[in-house]
């Protein structure tokens, strides 16, 4: 038994390495195939890249992950995590189908509900309690299922929305999965630790080709699969750390705050976008360039700088939770919310200042050029009006 326990870290290491090398070898081949069949993504919508770039990089991530898992998970561990693995495979299929033939919102909802069902009902991975928050502990089963179902769908799709800058989604997921993998290991949840680190290997290999300038994107195939995995593993972490005794592992007294810190960037971005678009009378679901990474790029940062800045921000929030492990959600949740709101307001103001400076210094709208533009506009107006009347003669007969 002692020998087997000491082999566990080596199994995790080998699974991570296997996943990395398989993904590293597969991704260039995938890029060539996608270019050959001209399956690329043009700029527009949320995308801010130049030229057509192959998408569907999630194929390499998921395939590499499954190769690493089935190579190093024991039979008992596969049985233990089977519903999670089935859910991941189904979510991968939904993303792949959406990349190949765009699905309607209803079709996506139905497709994403199936893996959520497997994880919640079959694997029993759910938020089963409020862990003392507002004086509430265990919650009814149906409410638990409904809350977890809603969380999986919203958080999976919120992760999909931040996949708009080179290396961003991969970098953020890498941080979360690495910390979760370590935490699961300390808590004795070896199967989920191995899953977390195997995903790290696949995503790290993908990042080699997705870092700015990106040669391939995740696509919905990757963002939905990785987003689903992150969400489910964070929910599992929240429930276990909320219910465990202090001596059982690295217990945090603020489980919801910890879960929020792990997903702070997509959660903040989604809430911010929803509020702003609703207040402006626009559909919250319509893609545009008003996400957090777009604002940082308007401030003058490059893609790689945006990814690094948001990784540092995320690590800062995670550090607050881990250093304040003895504090409750009553203290940490409002603290995180206030800090995130202040940072968001500061970012909006800095972006607006930068845009104003750029407009002021732009040769096309400053000095003599501005006068020329105005003169040209004034000259065009009469001619347009003249043409309108000349082409619409009134018949007096």
C-alpha positions as CSV (number, residue, x, y, z in Angstrom):
1,X,0.0,0.0,0.0
2,X,2.8,2.4,0.9
3,X,4.5,1.7,-2.4
4,X,1.3,2.3,-4.4
5,X,0.7,5.6,-2.5
6,X,4.2,6.8,-3.4
7,X,3.6,5.9,-7.1
8,X,0.6,8.3,-7.2
9,X,2.6,11.5,-7.8
10,X,4.5,9.8,-10.5
11,X,1.3,8.7,-12.2
12,X,0.0,12.3,-12.1
13,X,3.3,13.5,-13.6
14,X,3.3,10.9,-16.3
15,X,-0.3,11.6,-17.2
16,X,0.5,15.3,-17.5
17,X,3.5,14.6,-19.7
18,X,1.7,12.2,-21.9
19,X,-1.1,14.6,-22.5
20,X,1.3,17.4,-23.2
21,X,3.4,15.5,-25.8
22,X,0.3,14.0,-27.5
23,X,-1.2,17.5,-27.8
24,X,2.1,19.0,-28.9
25,X,2.4,16.5,-31.7
26,X,-1.2,16.6,-32.7
27,X,-1.8,20.4,-32.9
28,X,0.5,21.2,-35.8
29,X,-1.1,18.3,-37.8
30,X,-4.6,19.7,-36.9
31,X,-3.5,23.2,-38.1
32,X,-2.4,21.8,-41.5
33,X,-5.6,19.8,-41.9
34,X,-7.9,22.8,-41.0
35,X,-6.0,25.1,-43.4
36,X,-6.2,22.4,-46.1
37,X,-10.0,22.2,-45.8
38,X,-10.2,26.0,-45.3
39,X,-11.9,25.7,-42.0
40,X,-10.7,29.0,-40.5
41,X,-12.2,31.8,-38.5
42,X,-12.3,35.3,-40.0
43,X,-12.1,38.5,-37.9
44,X,-15.3,39.9,-36.6
45,X,-17.8,39.6,-33.7
46,X,-15.7,39.2,-30.6
47,X,-12.6,38.3,-32.6
48,X,-9.8,40.9,-32.9
49,X,-7.2,39.0,-34.9
50,X,-5.9,39.7,-38.4
51,X,-6.4,37.2,-41.2
52,X,-8.1,33.8,-41.1
53,X,-6.9,31.5,-38.3
54,X,-7.8,27.8,-37.9
55,X,-10.3,27.1,-35.1
56,X,-11.3,23.9,-33.4
57,X,-8.0,23.6,-31.5
58,X,-10.1,22.0,-28.7
59,X,-9.9,18.7,-30.7
60,X,-6.2,18.4,-29.7
61,X,-6.9,19.5,-26.1
62,X,-9.6,16.9,-25.5
63,X,-7.9,14.1,-27.4
64,X,-4.6,14.7,-25.6
65,X,-6.5,14.7,-22.3
66,X,-8.3,11.4,-22.9
67,X,-5.0,9.8,-24.0
68,X,-3.3,10.8,-20.8
69,X,-6.2,9.8,-18.7
70,X,-6.8,6.3,-20.1
71,X,-3.1,5.7,-20.1
72,X,-2.6,6.4,-16.4
73,X,-6.0,6.2,-14.7
74,X,-6.6,2.8,-13.0
75,X,-9.7,0.8,-13.7
76,X,-11.2,1.8,-10.4
77,X,-10.5,5.5,-11.0
78,X,-12.1,5.3,-14.4
79,X,-15.2,3.8,-12.8
80,X,-15.2,6.5,-10.1
81,X,-15.0,9.4,-12.7
82,X,-16.9,7.8,-15.5
83,X,-19.9,10.2,-15.5
84,X,-17.6,13.2,-15.5
85,X,-15.7,11.7,-18.5
86,X,-19.0,10.9,-20.3
87,X,-20.2,14.5,-19.7
88,X,-16.9,15.9,-21.0
89,X,-17.2,13.7,-24.2
90,X,-20.8,14.9,-24.8
91,X,-19.9,18.6,-24.2
92,X,-17.0,18.1,-26.7
93,X,-19.4,16.7,-29.2
94,X,-21.8,19.7,-28.7
95,X,-18.9,22.1,-29.3
96,X,-17.6,20.2,-32.3
97,X,-21.1,20.2,-33.9
98,X,-21.4,23.9,-33.2
99,X,-18.1,24.6,-34.9
100,X,-19.0,22.5,-37.9
101,X,-22.7,23.5,-38.3
102,X,-23.8,26.4,-36.1
103,X,-26.4,25.3,-33.6
104,X,-29.4,27.4,-32.5
105,X,-29.5,28.7,-28.9
106,X,-32.2,26.0,-28.1
107,X,-30.1,23.2,-29.6
108,X,-27.0,24.4,-27.6
109,X,-29.1,24.5,-24.4
110,X,-30.4,20.9,-24.9
111,X,-27.0,19.7,-25.9
112,X,-25.3,21.2,-22.8
113,X,-28.0,20.0,-20.5
114,X,-27.2,16.4,-21.1
115,X,-23.6,16.5,-19.7
116,X,-24.9,18.6,-16.9
117,X,-27.4,15.9,-16.1
118,X,-24.7,13.2,-16.0
119,X,-22.5,15.2,-13.7
120,X,-25.2,16.3,-11.3
121,X,-27.6,13.4,-11.1
122,X,-25.3,10.4,-11.9
123,X,-22.0,11.6,-10.4
124,X,-23.7,13.6,-7.6
125,X,-21.4,16.6,-8.1
126,X,-23.5,19.5,-6.9
127,X,-23.7,22.3,-4.5
128,X,-25.4,20.5,-1.6
129,X,-25.3,23.2,1.0
130,X,-24.7,26.9,1.6
131,X,-22.0,25.8,4.2
132,X,-23.3,28.3,6.9
133,X,-23.6,31.3,4.6
134,X,-26.5,33.5,5.8
135,X,-27.1,30.8,8.5
136,X,-28.1,28.1,5.9
137,X,-26.5,24.7,5.7
138,X,-28.0,21.8,3.8
139,X,-30.5,22.7,1.0
140,X,-33.3,20.5,-0.5
141,X,-32.1,18.1,-3.2
142,X,-34.2,19.6,-6.0
143,X,-33.0,23.1,-5.2
144,X,-29.5,21.8,-5.1
145,X,-29.9,20.2,-8.6
146,X,-31.5,23.4,-10.0
147,X,-28.8,25.7,-8.7
148,X,-26.0,23.5,-9.9
149,X,-27.6,23.0,-13.3
150,X,-27.9,26.8,-13.7
151,X,-24.3,27.3,-12.6
152,X,-22.9,24.7,-15.0
153,X,-24.7,26.2,-18.0
154,X,-23.9,29.9,-17.2
155,X,-20.3,29.4,-16.2
156,X,-19.5,27.1,-19.1
157,X,-20.8,29.7,-21.6
158,X,-19.2,32.6,-19.7
159,X,-15.8,30.9,-20.2
160,X,-16.7,30.6,-23.9
161,X,-17.1,34.4,-24.1
162,X,-13.6,35.2,-22.8
163,X,-11.9,33.2,-25.6
164,X,-11.3,36.3,-27.7
165,X,-7.6,37.1,-27.2
166,X,-4.6,35.0,-28.0
167,X,-3.7,32.7,-25.1
168,X,-6.3,34.2,-22.7
169,X,-8.7,31.3,-22.1
170,X,-5.8,28.8,-22.0
171,X,-3.8,30.8,-19.5
172,X,-6.7,31.4,-17.1
173,X,-7.7,27.7,-17.2
174,X,-4.1,26.6,-16.7
175,X,-3.9,28.6,-13.4
176,X,-7.2,27.2,-12.0
177,X,-6.6,23.6,-13.0
178,X,-3.0,23.6,-11.5
179,X,-4.2,24.9,-8.1
180,X,-7.3,22.5,-8.2
181,X,-5.1,19.6,-9.0
182,X,-2.8,20.3,-6.1
183,X,-5.8,20.8,-3.7
184,X,-7.6,17.6,-4.8
185,X,-4.3,15.7,-4.2
186,X,-4.0,17.1,-0.6
187,X,-7.7,16.2,0.0
188,X,-7.1,12.6,-1.1
189,X,-9.2,13.0,-4.3
190,X,-6.5,11.5,-6.5
191,X,-8.7,10.7,-9.5
192,X,-9.8,14.3,-9.9
193,X,-6.2,15.6,-9.2
194,X,-5.0,13.4,-12.1
195,X,-7.9,14.7,-14.3
196,X,-6.9,18.3,-13.5
197,X,-3.3,17.9,-14.2
198,X,-3.9,15.9,-17.4
199,X,-6.0,18.8,-18.7
200,X,-3.1,21.1,-17.7
201,X,-0.9,19.1,-20.1
202,X,-3.3,19.3,-23.0
203,X,-3.9,23.0,-22.6
204,X,-0.2,23.8,-22.1
205,X,0.6,22.0,-25.4
206,X,-2.2,24.0,-27.1
207,X,-0.9,27.3,-25.7
208,X,2.4,26.8,-27.5
209,X,0.4,27.4,-30.7
210,X,-2.3,29.7,-29.3
211,X,0.1,32.3,-27.8
212,X,0.3,35.6,-29.6
213,X,0.4,35.6,-32.6
214,X,-2.0,32.6,-32.5
215,X,-1.7,29.9,-35.1
216,X,-5.0,28.2,-33.9
217,X,-8.0,29.0,-31.7
218,X,-9.9,26.8,-29.3
219,X,-13.2,27.2,-31.0
220,X,-16.4,26.1,-29.2
221,X,-14.9,22.6,-29.3
222,X,-12.3,23.7,-26.8
223,X,-13.9,26.5,-24.9
224,X,-17.1,24.5,-24.1
225,X,-15.1,21.4,-23.1
226,X,-12.5,23.3,-21.0
227,X,-15.2,25.6,-19.5
228,X,-17.4,22.6,-18.6
229,X,-14.4,20.8,-17.0
230,X,-13.4,23.9,-15.0
231,X,-16.9,24.6,-13.8
232,X,-17.6,21.0,-12.7
233,X,-14.2,20.7,-10.9
234,X,-14.7,24.1,-9.2
235,X,-18.2,23.0,-8.0
236,X,-16.7,19.7,-6.7
237,X,-14.0,21.8,-4.9
238,X,-16.6,24.1,-3.4
239,X,-18.7,21.3,-2.1
240,X,-15.8,19.3,-0.7
241,X,-14.0,22.2,1.0
242,X,-17.3,23.4,2.4
243,X,-18.2,20.0,4.0
244,X,-14.8,18.8,5.1
245,X,-13.4,18.9,8.6
246,X,-10.4,21.2,9.3
247,X,-8.1,18.2,9.7
248,X,-9.0,16.5,6.5
249,X,-7.0,18.7,4.1
250,X,-6.5,22.3,3.0
251,X,-9.9,23.5,4.2
252,X,-11.2,27.0,3.3
253,X,-13.9,28.6,5.4
254,X,-15.2,30.6,2.5
255,X,-16.0,28.0,-0.3
256,X,-18.2,30.3,-2.4
257,X,-15.5,33.0,-2.3
258,X,-12.9,30.5,-3.4
259,X,-15.0,29.3,-6.3
260,X,-15.7,32.8,-7.4
261,X,-11.9,33.6,-7.2
262,X,-11.2,30.6,-9.5
263,X,-13.6,31.9,-12.1
264,X,-13.4,35.6,-11.4
265,X,-12.6,36.8,-14.9
266,X,-15.4,35.0,-16.8
267,X,-17.9,35.7,-14.1
268,X,-17.1,39.4,-13.8
269,X,-17.0,39.8,-17.6
270,X,-20.4,38.1,-18.0
271,X,-22.1,40.1,-15.3
272,X,-20.6,43.3,-16.6
273,X,-21.6,42.6,-20.2
274,X,-25.1,41.6,-19.2
275,X,-25.7,44.7,-17.1
276,X,-24.2,47.1,-19.7
277,X,-26.0,45.7,-22.7
278,X,-29.3,45.5,-20.9
279,X,-29.0,49.1,-19.8
280,X,-28.3,50.2,-23.4
281,X,-31.2,48.3,-24.7
282,X,-29.1,45.7,-26.6
283,X,-29.3,41.9,-26.5
284,X,-26.9,40.4,-23.9
285,X,-26.4,37.5,-26.2
286,X,-25.3,39.5,-29.3
287,X,-21.4,39.3,-29.7
288,X,-19.5,42.5,-29.8
289,X,-16.1,44.0,-28.7
290,X,-17.0,45.2,-25.2
291,X,-15.5,42.4,-23.2
292,X,-12.7,42.9,-20.6
293,X,-9.9,41.8,-23.0
294,X,-11.2,44.3,-25.6
295,X,-11.0,47.2,-23.2
296,X,-7.4,46.2,-22.1
297,X,-6.4,46.1,-25.8
298,X,-7.9,49.6,-26.3
299,X,-5.7,50.7,-23.3
300,X,-2.7,49.8,-25.5
301,X,-1.9,46.3,-24.3
302,X,-1.0,43.5,-26.7
303,X,-2.6,40.1,-26.6
304,X,0.1,38.4,-24.6
305,X,0.1,41.4,-22.1
306,X,-3.7,41.1,-21.7
307,X,-3.4,37.4,-20.9
308,X,-0.6,38.0,-18.3
309,X,-2.5,40.9,-16.7
310,X,-5.7,38.9,-16.3
311,X,-3.7,35.9,-15.0
312,X,-2.1,38.2,-12.3
313,X,-5.5,39.6,-11.4
314,X,-6.9,36.1,-11.0
315,X,-4.0,35.0,-8.9
316,X,-4.4,38.1,-6.7
317,X,-8.0,37.1,-6.0
318,X,-7.1,33.5,-5.3
319,X,-4.3,34.7,-3.0
320,X,-6.8,36.7,-1.0
321,X,-9.0,33.7,-0.4
322,X,-6.1,31.3,0.5
323,X,-4.4,33.8,2.8
324,X,-7.7,34.5,4.4
325,X,-8.6,30.7,4.7
326,X,-10.0,31.2,8.2
327,X,-12.4,34.0,7.1
328,X,-16.0,33.2,6.1
329,X,-18.0,34.0,2.9
330,X,-19.7,36.8,4.9
331,X,-16.4,38.7,4.8
332,X,-14.7,37.5,1.6
333,X,-17.6,37.6,-0.8
334,X,-18.4,41.3,-0.4
335,X,-14.6,42.0,-0.4
336,X,-14.1,40.3,-3.7
337,X,-17.2,42.0,-5.2
338,X,-16.1,45.5,-4.1
339,X,-12.5,45.0,-5.4
340,X,-13.7,43.6,-8.7
341,X,-16.2,46.5,-9.1
342,X,-13.5,49.2,-8.3
343,X,-11.1,47.6,-10.8
344,X,-13.8,47.5,-13.5
345,X,-14.7,51.2,-13.0
346,X,-11.0,52.1,-13.1
347,X,-10.5,50.1,-16.3
348,X,-13.5,51.7,-18.0
349,X,-12.2,55.2,-17.1
350,X,-8.6,54.5,-18.2
351,X,-9.9,53.0,-21.5
352,X,-12.1,56.1,-22.2
353,X,-9.1,58.4,-21.4
354,X,-6.9,56.4,-23.8
355,X,-9.5,56.5,-26.6
356,X,-9.9,60.3,-26.2
357,X,-6.1,60.7,-26.3
358,X,-5.8,58.6,-29.4
359,X,-8.6,60.5,-31.2
360,X,-7.0,63.8,-30.2
361,X,-3.6,62.8,-31.5
362,X,-5.0,61.1,-34.7
363,X,-3.8,63.0,-37.8
364,X,-7.1,62.4,-39.5
365,X,-9.1,64.4,-36.9
366,X,-6.7,67.0,-35.6
367,X,-5.5,70.4,-36.8
368,X,-5.8,71.3,-40.4
369,X,-7.0,67.8,-41.3
370,X,-10.1,68.3,-39.2
371,X,-11.0,71.5,-41.1
372,X,-10.5,69.7,-44.4
373,X,-12.8,66.9,-43.3
374,X,-15.5,69.5,-42.3
375,X,-15.1,71.4,-45.7
376,X,-15.4,68.2,-47.6
377,X,-18.5,67.2,-45.7
378,X,-20.1,70.7,-46.4
379,X,-19.2,70.4,-50.1
380,X,-20.8,67.0,-50.4
381,X,-24.2,67.9,-48.8
382,X,-25.5,70.3,-51.5
383,X,-24.4,68.0,-54.3
384,X,-26.2,65.1,-52.7
385,X,-29.3,67.2,-52.3
386,X,-29.1,68.5,-55.9
387,X,-28.8,64.9,-57.2
388,X,-31.8,63.9,-55.2
389,X,-34.0,66.6,-56.7
390,X,-32.6,66.2,-60.2
391,X,-33.4,62.5,-60.2
392,X,-36.9,63.0,-58.9
393,X,-38.4,65.5,-61.3
394,X,-42.0,66.5,-60.5
395,X,-44.5,65.9,-63.4
396,X,-46.7,69.0,-63.6
397,X,-48.9,67.7,-66.4
